[in-house]
Amino acid sequence: MSGTPVGRITGAALLGGIVGNPVSHSLSPVIHNAWLEAGGVDGAYVAFAPKDAAGFEALVAAGRAGLIAGVNVTAPFKEQAFALADEAAAAAQMTGSANILVFEDGRVRADSADGAGVLYALAEQAPKLKLDGASVVMLGAGGAARAGAGALIEAGAALSILNRTRERAEALAADLGPAVSVAPDAGVLEGADLVINALSVAPDISLAALKPSAVVMDMTYKPVVTPLLAAARARGLTTVDGLAMLIGQAAPSFEAIFRRPPPTLDLRAILLNHLGETA
């Protein structure tokens, strides 16, 4: 028999969720429902997969109408989420994207916890790295790169964007301000203190040029030890995985959506067990 309190889900339940397309792979429901159950919270967290921008707008309208308490937002809707909000926290304003929407009294409030997730992951798995004055190379210029950049800039890091399409990197750099530049080529890796893969695929780079103290982070978490992280570990470099970033952004998301802090749980053990991994 389940240990869930009898009657936890009632007519007063708060509904939250993760919105994206595709979204069936997301671990966010595993995280948030574990917290809801552990805390005996009257609520549920589900996955929404609007087929297009119009579908996402309809979901936001449902939130305005009081049907949903709040949602996390992932690709490809983060920038649209920001645009549809009535107000936005500083973290969302800095990058023009949002991974949290909170619905209350017909209004939509946007926030972004992606930057907090990046900082949490780095503090946990690369505690010796000092971001103030650090040289960071971001691989990719899409939504994931945008989401994490703001917190790194605020922490005092200088970012170089290395992307296959230079025009897209230039557009992102222009949006993010003078602390961000576009790397001319892979030679920028030689001076990097931190390299972050913000691509959804394995990057086509060589780690041979990295200095021994460099840290390599991958925002991808399936598998937890990606080919990039495996190559970095083989060189003896410090690595940071996307699972730590996911866990780091989850707590502020839960508090925003369900209006209370999450209970204490060993989320990493829960998620590794769910994934069938031991990293």
N, C-alpha and C positions, 0 to 999 in steps of 0.2 A: 504494500500500500504506500502511495506517495506521501512524502512528508509535507506537501503543500497544505497550508491551513485551509480548512473547509470554508467555502464561501469567499475565497480570496477575490475571485472575479464576480463582481456584483453589477447592478445597474448603474453604479457610480464609477465604474472603471474608467481609467484614463487610457486612451489609445495612442500609442506612439509607433514609430516605424522607421525603416530605412527606404529611401526612394532612389532608384537608379535604373539603368537599363544597359546591360544585364545586371541583375541583382541577386539571382538565386545562389551565387557563390558566397554571398556576404556572411561574415561571422558576427555581425552586429546583433542579429536576433539571438544568437547563442549567448552573447555577453549580457545583453539587457534583460533577457528573460531569466537568466541565472540570478541576476541581482534582484529582480522583481520577486522571484520565488524565495530567495534567501531572506528578503526583507518583509515578506508577507504583504507586498504592496498590491493594492487593488488596481491592476493595470495589465496591459499586454503590449508587446512590441512585435510588429509584423513587417513583412517586406511588401513594398509597392513597386510595380514596374510599369509606369506609364509608357505608352508606345512612342510618344513624341512630345514636343514642347506644349502642344495643346492639351495633351493628357496631364502633363505636370501642372499646367495652369488650373485645370479642373480640380486637381488634388489640393492645391493651395486654396481654391475657392471653398472646398469642403472644410479645410481648416478654419477659414474665416467664419464659416457657418457654425462652428462649434463641434464638428464631428471628430476632430483629431486634436490632441493636446500639443503635439509637436513631432517633428521628424528630423532625422539625419538625412543629408543629401549627398549623393555621390555622382560620379560621371553618368551621363553628360549634362547634368542639370545644375551644377554648382553656381555658375554665373547667372543663369536664369533665376535661381532662387534668390540671389542677391538683388536682382533687378525688380523682382516682384514684392520685396519687403517694404513695409512702411517705415521702418527704422532699422539701423544696423549698428552693431557694436564695432569698436575700433578695429578689431582683428579682421572683421569682414570688410570694412571700408578700405583697409590697407591693400588688400589683394583683389577687391572687386568680385569676391566669390564667397559663398556661404556653405557650410556643411551642417548647419543647424537652423531650423526654422521653428519658432515657437508661436503658437496661435492663442490669442487671449482677447476676449471682448471684441472680436471682429477685426483685430489688427494682427499684423505679421511682423515679428522681430527676427532679424537675421544675425547670426554669429558664426564664427569659425573656430573650431577647436583643433584644426589640422596642425597649426603652428605649435600649439601646446603639446600635441602628440609627438611632434618631431623633437621638441626640447626634452620631453619626458624620456623618450627612447635614448637620446644621446646621454642624458644624465645617468640613466640606469646602466647602459652597456658600454659607454665610453666616458667614464667620470673624469678622466685626466684631460680631456679635450677642453680647452678654453676658447669659447666662441668669440669673445671680445678681441677683435683684431685678426681673427682667423680668416684664411683664404678658403672659400668654399666653392667647389665646382658642382653645378647642378646639371645633370644629364637629362635633357628634355626641356620643353618649353610649353607644356600643356597645363591642364588644370591642376595636376598633382604638384608640379613645380611651383605654380603660382601660390597654391595653398600653403606650402611650407616656407616660402621665401620670406614672408612678412616677419615671422617670429625670429628668423635668423638675422635679418637686418636689424631688428630692434635689439638683439643681443650683441650687436656690434660687429657682426661678420661682414666681409665683403664677398659678394657673389659673382661668379662668372658662369654664364649659361653656355653650355656646349650642346648644340642641337644640329641635326642634319640639315634642317631648313633654316638658314640664317635669318630670313625675313621674320619668321615667327619668333625667334629668339630676340630680335631687335624690338619687336612689338612688345614683348613681355618686359624687357629691360626698360623701355620707355615708360611703361605703366608703373613700374616699381621704383623708379628714381635713381639717383646718382650712385647709390651703393651697389648697383647691379650693372654689369657690363657683359658684352657678348664675346666669348672666347673665339679667337681666330682659328684655332685648331687644337688638336689633342695635346699640344705642347704645354698647355696650361696645367695639365695634370702634375707636372714636375714640382710645382710650388704649392700644391694643394695640401691643406691640413685636413680637409674633409671632402669626400666625394659622395654625392647622393644620387642614386639612380631614381629618377622620377618617371621613367618610362614603364609601360606595362609589359615590356619584353626585355630580354637580356641585352644590354648595350654592347655595341661592337667597339670595345676599347681594350687596350692592353694595360695591365696594372704594373708593368715592369718599371715604368717611370716614377712611380710613387715613392716618396721617402718612407723610411721604416716607421716613422711616427704617425703616418697618415691613417685616418679612420675612413672606412668604407661603409656606407649605409645603403640599403635597398628598401624602398617603400613597399615593394611587393611582399606579400606574406604567404603565397602559395607557389612553391613550397617555402617553408620558413627559411631554410638555408638555400638560397637561390644559387644558380651557377656563378654569379658575380661574387657573392659572399664566400662561396666555397673556394674560388680562386684567390680571394683576399686572404682567407685563413691559411691557405697553402703557402702564402708568402709571409705569414706570421703577422699580418696586420690586424688591428682591432676592427671588429665588425659590429654593425647595429642592424637588427632585422625589422621588417615591417610589422611584425606581430607586436613588438613593443610600442611602435607608433600607434597602432590600432587601439591598444589598451590605454595608452596615454590620452587619446582624444575621447575615449568612451565615457570617462567619469564626468567631465563637464557637460557632455551631451545628455547623460542620464539626469543630472541635476536640473538642466534646463527644461527637459521634456516632462519629467515626473515631479518637479518641484521639491526635491529632497536629495541629499547626497546618497550615493550608493552604499550598501553595506560592504564590509570587508570580506573579500574573497580572493583566493589564489587564481586569478583569471588565466594566467599563463598556463598553469597546469590543466585547467578545464579546457582551454582551447587546443593545447597540444594533444590532449586525449581525444578531443573531437576530430582533429585532423589526422590522428594516428601517427603522430611524429614525436620525436624525443629530443628535438633541438633545444 
